[in-house]
């Protein structure tokens, strides 16, 4: 069987690509030969993976996406595949893997924090207009056989915005490596990492991990953290406005209690140094970092606009709050710190989400589609 997997910008270590790689593994296990169609093949990618480069010239981001979609759909007319699974919004795919969520919903959530001028700018932005049109045409396409949703939230967003029949929508969660992420990391790294950051052994610590500080709620995290006595915060991730957020943290009185690390190759020592994970995203289709933090024995504070809420029993193993409700976020942090047993319950919640379980779900769906 020849299968095409379409991802315009393929990053072998990206969050979306972790879902893609899991799907590819499930296909290979069934004897399929997947080919990744992308604009460029990074040097860090596995050279043994079959791939095709489609990279037409462009001058704008909308032109880039439109040109890639056009040329890929033309390629699929001449080179036949038994199944086409796309991670981009293409009307010529059989399966859409909604790892980036629903763009219409992301824009709706974003409007909650935008000024009237910014709302107008987004409304007339050619790139957003293209993506919304491509999203609509894809979901209305008679060729579309199935949509893989990475959370129940994404599934409900697809139904609400585009009226897709529920039997076309299949929720398959990402997997968590609970052998790599585990509570024993504390014994190995907690003291040394805290010493490196200048945090005392008995201070409470909340951690955030992710890029895209605005979307993922770093400002709200800092505002909430500033009201929790003696709390230190660790912000892991790269963002072009990182210096602005550091200045904001200082303005909140977090001068010696906010630690910005930048991007890290291995975040596990920083989980080990922490007591609670916080990421109040405006819109997060899922967020595997939630599962990894929970596997390390950290209760998490997620937003209601995060697919990871599927894995949370509020107040039992973790907490869910509105992305903009800094009072609720602060109270959730304090409640998590006050219950030392919550971390063990958080880890227990993610133990079923293994690579084997995820692969079995992909395999069952592909058997159904290819029958």
Order of alpha helices (4+ residues) and beta strands (2+ residues): beta-alpha-beta-beta-alpha-beta-beta-alpha-alpha-alpha-beta-alpha-beta-alpha-beta-alpha-beta-alpha-beta-alpha-beta-alpha-beta-beta-alpha-alpha-alpha
